[in-house]
Amino acid sequence: MRIETLNPIGYQAKTEKGNTYQKSNIATSIGLVSAAAIDLSPKIWKNNIVAKLLSTANDTLFDLLKTFNKNISPKLKTPLNIFGYVIDIAFAYGIGRYIDNKINANRARKADLKAEA
């Protein structure tokens, strides 16, 4: 793996026909940063509106499980919350990667068309 592929914005790449274009990583970077910020904001800022909404959502989930007589031990609450954060970040990464792949395919196609003309 080339180290330049880790650039959060993008880097120069070549198409299958050998034409160069600017490859994008920006959507993936935005997705990861925004998911991490949303997940960690309740831990950092106590009076944040996002923190209140997320804590309400977690409490609602645990209350919903209690209505079905499913008690969750306090030992499992932290791992379940961490698992939720991992799912959020993985989902944001996947969406960002999908968007970047669409952008990169379009840029590669345009680079090939430009070289043919």
The 8 nearest C-alpha neighbors of each residue, nearest first, counted from 0:
[[1, 2, 4, 3, 5, 6, 12, 10],
 [0, 2, 3, 4, 5, 6, 10, 12],
 [1, 3, 4, 5, 0, 6, 10, 7],
 [2, 4, 5, 1, 6, 10, 9, 11],
 [5, 3, 2, 6, 1, 10, 9, 0],
 [6, 4, 3, 2, 7, 1, 9, 24],
 [5, 7, 4, 8, 3, 9, 10, 24],
 [8, 6, 24, 28, 25, 9, 5, 27],
 [9, 7, 25, 24, 6, 23, 10, 28],
 [10, 8, 23, 24, 22, 6, 7, 21],
 [9, 11, 22, 21, 12, 3, 4, 6],
 [12, 10, 21, 20, 22, 19, 13, 9],
 [13, 11, 19, 20, 22, 21, 10, 14],
 [14, 12, 19, 18, 17, 20, 15, 11],
 [13, 15, 17, 18, 16, 107, 19, 12],
 [14, 16, 17, 13, 18, 107, 111, 19],
 [15, 17, 14, 18, 111, 13, 19, 114],
 [18, 16, 14, 13, 15, 19, 111, 12],
 [17, 19, 13, 14, 16, 110, 111, 20],
 [20, 18, 13, 12, 14, 17, 11, 110],
 [19, 21, 12, 11, 22, 13, 110, 107],
 [20, 22, 11, 10, 12, 23, 9, 19],
 [21, 23, 9, 10, 103, 11, 12, 20],
 [22, 24, 9, 25, 99, 8, 103, 21],
 [25, 23, 9, 8, 7, 27, 26, 99],
 [24, 26, 8, 28, 27, 23, 7, 29],
 [27, 25, 95, 29, 28, 24, 99, 30],
 [28, 26, 95, 30, 96, 25, 29, 92],
 [29, 27, 25, 31, 26, 30, 7, 32],
 [28, 30, 26, 32, 27, 31, 33, 25],
 [31, 29, 91, 27, 33, 28, 95, 32],
 [32, 30, 28, 34, 29, 33, 92, 91],
 [33, 31, 35, 29, 34, 30, 36, 28],
 [32, 34, 36, 30, 35, 31, 29, 37],
 [35, 33, 37, 31, 36, 88, 32, 30],
 [34, 36, 38, 32, 33, 37, 39, 31],
 [37, 35, 33, 39, 34, 38, 40, 32],
 [36, 38, 34, 40, 35, 39, 33, 49],
 [39, 37, 35, 36, 40, 34, 84, 41],
 [38, 40, 36, 42, 41, 37, 35, 43],
 [39, 41, 43, 42, 37, 36, 38, 44],
 [42, 40, 50, 43, 44, 39, 45, 49],
 [41, 43, 40, 39, 44, 45, 50, 38],
 [42, 44, 40, 41, 45, 39, 50, 47],
 [45, 43, 41, 47, 46, 40, 42, 50],
 [44, 46, 47, 41, 43, 50, 42, 51],
 [47, 45, 44, 48, 50, 51, 41, 49],
 [46, 48, 50, 49, 44, 45, 51, 41],
 [47, 49, 51, 50, 52, 46, 53, 41],
 [50, 48, 52, 51, 47, 53, 41, 40],
 [49, 51, 41, 47, 53, 48, 52, 54],
 [50, 52, 48, 54, 49, 53, 55, 47],
 [51, 53, 55, 49, 50, 54, 56, 48],
 [54, 52, 56, 50, 55, 51, 49, 57],
 [53, 55, 57, 51, 56, 52, 50, 58],
 [54, 56, 52, 58, 53, 57, 59, 51],
 [57, 55, 53, 59, 54, 58, 52, 60],
 [58, 56, 54, 60, 59, 55, 53, 61],
 [59, 57, 55, 61, 60, 56, 62, 54],
 [58, 60, 62, 56, 57, 61, 55, 63],
 [61, 59, 63, 57, 58, 62, 56, 64],
 [60, 62, 58, 64, 63, 59, 65, 57],
 [63, 61, 59, 65, 64, 60, 58, 66],
 [64, 62, 60, 66, 65, 61, 59, 67],
 [63, 65, 61, 69, 67, 62, 66, 60],
 [66, 64, 68, 62, 69, 67, 63, 70],
 [67, 65, 63, 68, 64, 62, 69, 61],
 [66, 68, 65, 64, 69, 63, 70, 62],
 [69, 67, 65, 66, 70, 64, 63, 71],
 [70, 68, 65, 64, 67, 71, 66, 63],
 [71, 69, 65, 68, 72, 64, 61, 67],
 [72, 70, 73, 69, 75, 76, 61, 64],
 [71, 73, 74, 75, 70, 76, 69, 77],
 [74, 72, 76, 75, 71, 77, 70, 78],
 [73, 75, 72, 76, 77, 78, 71, 79],
 [76, 74, 73, 78, 72, 77, 79, 71],
 [77, 75, 79, 73, 78, 74, 80, 72],
 [76, 78, 80, 79, 75, 81, 74, 73],
 [79, 77, 81, 80, 75, 76, 82, 74],
 [80, 78, 82, 76, 77, 81, 75, 83],
 [79, 81, 83, 77, 82, 78, 76, 84],
 [82, 80, 84, 78, 83, 79, 77, 85],
 [81, 83, 79, 85, 80, 84, 78, 86],
 [84, 82, 80, 86, 81, 85, 79, 87],
 [83, 85, 81, 87, 86, 82, 88, 38],
 [86, 84, 82, 88, 83, 87, 89, 81],
 [85, 87, 89, 83, 84, 88, 90, 82],
 [88, 86, 84, 90, 85, 89, 91, 83],
 [87, 89, 91, 85, 90, 34, 86, 31],
 [90, 88, 92, 86, 91, 87, 85, 93],
 [89, 91, 93, 87, 92, 88, 86, 94],
 [90, 92, 30, 88, 94, 93, 89, 31],
 [93, 91, 89, 95, 90, 27, 94, 31],
 [92, 94, 96, 90, 91, 95, 97, 89],
 [93, 95, 97, 91, 96, 92, 90, 98],
 [96, 94, 27, 26, 92, 98, 97, 93],
 [95, 97, 99, 93, 27, 98, 94, 92],
 [98, 96, 94, 100, 95, 99, 93, 101],
 [97, 99, 95, 101, 100, 96, 102, 94],
 [100, 98, 102, 96, 101, 97, 23, 26],
 [99, 101, 103, 97, 102, 98, 104, 96],
 [102, 100, 98, 104, 99, 103, 105, 97],
 [103, 101, 99, 105, 100, 104, 106, 98],
 [102, 104, 106, 100, 105, 101, 22, 99],
 [105, 103, 107, 101, 106, 102, 100, 108],
 [104, 106, 108, 102, 103, 107, 109, 101],
 [105, 107, 103, 109, 108, 104, 110, 102],
 [108, 106, 110, 104, 109, 105, 14, 103],
 [107, 109, 105, 111, 106, 110, 104, 112],
 [108, 110, 112, 106, 111, 107, 113, 105],
 [111, 109, 107, 113, 108, 112, 106, 114],
 [112, 110, 114, 108, 113, 109, 107, 115],
 [113, 111, 109, 115, 114, 110, 108, 116],
 [112, 114, 110, 116, 111, 115, 109, 108],
 [113, 115, 111, 112, 116, 110, 18, 109],
 [116, 114, 112, 113, 111, 110, 109, 18],
 [115, 113, 114, 112, 111, 110, 109, 108]]
